[in-house]
């Protein structure tokens, strides 16, 4: 069940099919105001304080972009051999970000920067403090999450 404050967010969520950063698998978020993007940070902060595993589902208002997604699941679980930081993935209509506490910290930092005015940047497991050899297979297979708006509309 989706909490009302995480439902029908006025944020664009879409798949960019092409290389932006280091990955060919890119999810993008665009907000035209801090207020519209803040529920994402609220959901991440709620997850920080919950018993593992924990998750939140976010739904997004439809937009006119190609590759639009309408659902995102945020999952925080214990670190394991295949997942040390985070895995960003998507299917036809859903985005999923599965993460450990390390990945949650990386994503909270990125979302805080986005809401503070930063844009045109991506986040992935490579932003963690772990060395590439320490990443699990799901970390290495992860896509990137890119943050846009209000000045930059996206790639």
matplotlib code that plots the C-alpha trace (Angstrom):
import matplotlib.pyplot as plt

x = [0.0, 1.2, 1.1, -0.8, 2.2, 4.2, 1.4, 1.0, 4.2, 4.6, 8.1, 9.0, 10.5, 11.7, 14.2, 16.9, 18.0, 21.5, 24.7, 24.7, 27.4, 29.1, 26.0, 23.6, 20.8, 19.7, 16.7, 16.0, 14.1, 13.0, 11.3, 10.4, 10.3, 11.9, 8.4, 7.6, 10.8, 10.8, 8.5, 11.3, 13.7, 11.0, 10.5, 14.3, 14.5, 11.6, 13.5, 16.6, 14.8, 13.0, 13.9, 15.4, 14.1, 12.0, 10.5, 8.4, 6.5, 6.2, 3.9, 4.4, 2.0, 2.1, 4.3, 4.9, 8.4, 9.4, 10.1, 8.0, 7.7, 4.9, 6.1, 9.3, 10.1, 12.7, 14.0, 16.6, 17.9, 21.0, 24.2, 24.9, 27.5, 25.7, 24.5, 27.0, 25.6, 22.7, 21.1, 19.1, 17.0, 13.7, 11.2, 8.2, 6.5, 8.5, 11.8, 13.4, 16.3, 17.4, 20.1, 21.9, 22.5, 25.6, 23.5, 20.7, 23.3, 24.5, 21.0, 20.0, 23.1, 22.2, 18.6, 19.5, 21.9, 19.2, 16.7, 19.4, 19.6, 22.2, 21.2, 22.6, 24.4, 24.0, 24.3, 25.3, 27.1, 30.4, 29.7, 30.1, 33.2, 33.8, 36.5, 35.3, 36.6, 34.4, 31.2, 28.7, 27.4, 24.1, 26.1, 28.2, 25.1, 23.3, 22.2, 22.4, 19.8, 20.1, 18.7, 17.4, 15.5, 14.4, 17.1, 18.2, 15.2, 17.2, 19.4]
y = [0.0, 3.5, 6.1, 9.2, 11.5, 9.2, 8.9, 10.7, 12.7, 15.7, 14.4, 13.0, 9.5, 7.9, 5.6, 7.3, 4.9, 5.9, 6.7, 9.6, 8.7, 5.3, 3.2, 2.5, 1.9, 5.3, 6.3, 10.0, 12.2, 15.8, 18.2, 21.8, 22.8, 21.5, 20.9, 18.4, 16.4, 16.4, 13.4, 11.2, 12.4, 11.9, 8.3, 7.7, 9.2, 7.0, 4.0, 4.9, 4.4, 1.1, -2.5, -4.3, -5.3, -2.1, -0.6, 2.2, 2.5, 5.8, 6.5, 9.3, 11.4, 10.7, 12.9, 13.2, 11.9, 8.8, 5.8, 7.1, 4.9, 5.4, 3.3, 3.2, 0.7, 1.7, -1.4, -1.3, -4.7, -6.1, -6.2, -9.5, -10.9, -9.9, -6.5, -4.3, -0.8, -0.6, -1.9, 0.4, -1.3, -1.1, -3.1, -2.0, 0.3, 0.0, 1.3, -0.5, 0.7, -2.0, -0.9, -1.5, 1.1, 2.2, 2.7, 4.5, 7.0, 7.6, 8.1, 10.4, 12.6, 12.7, 13.6, 16.2, 17.8, 17.7, 19.4, 22.0, 23.0, 20.5, 18.9, 17.1, 14.5, 10.8, 8.4, 4.7, 2.2, 3.7, 6.7, 4.6, 4.3, 0.7, -0.1, -1.6, -5.1, -5.0, -4.5, -7.4, -8.6, -6.6, -3.4, -4.0, -4.7, -1.5, 1.3, 5.0, 7.4, 10.9, 14.1, 17.0, 20.3, 22.9, 24.5, 21.3, 19.5, 16.3, 14.7]
z = [0.0, -0.9, 1.8, 0.6, 0.9, -1.5, -4.0, -7.4, -6.9, -9.3, -10.3, -13.7, -13.5, -16.8, -18.3, -20.5, -23.1, -23.8, -21.9, -19.6, -17.1, -16.8, -17.4, -20.3, -17.7, -16.5, -14.4, -14.3, -11.9, -12.7, -10.4, -11.1, -7.4, -4.2, -2.8, -5.5, -4.9, -1.1, -0.6, -2.0, 0.7, 3.3, 2.2, 2.4, 5.9, 7.1, 5.9, 7.8, 11.1, 10.3, 11.0, 8.1, 5.6, 5.0, 1.9, 0.6, -2.7, -4.5, -7.3, -9.9, -11.9, -15.6, -17.8, -21.5, -21.6, -23.4, -21.1, -18.3, -15.2, -12.6, -9.7, -7.6, -4.8, -2.3, -0.4, 2.4, 3.6, 5.3, 3.4, 1.7, -0.6, -3.8, -2.5, -0.6, -1.6, -4.0, -7.2, -9.4, -12.0, -13.8, -15.8, -18.0, -15.5, -12.2, -10.9, -8.0, -5.8, -3.5, -1.0, 2.2, 4.9, 2.9, -0.2, 1.7, 3.0, -0.6, -1.9, 1.0, 0.3, -3.4, -2.8, -0.3, -2.8, -5.5, -3.2, -2.4, -6.0, -7.5, -10.8, -13.8, -11.7, -11.1, -8.3, -8.3, -6.1, -7.2, -5.0, -1.9, 0.2, -1.0, -3.5, -6.9, -5.8, -2.7, -4.6, -5.0, -8.3, -8.0, -7.3, -10.4, -12.5, -11.2, -13.3, -12.3, -11.0, -12.4, -10.9, -13.1, -12.7, -12.4, -14.7, -16.6, -18.1, -18.6, -21.3]

ax = plt.figure().add_subplot(projection="3d")
ax.plot(x, y, z, "-o")
ax.set_aspect("equal")
plt.show()
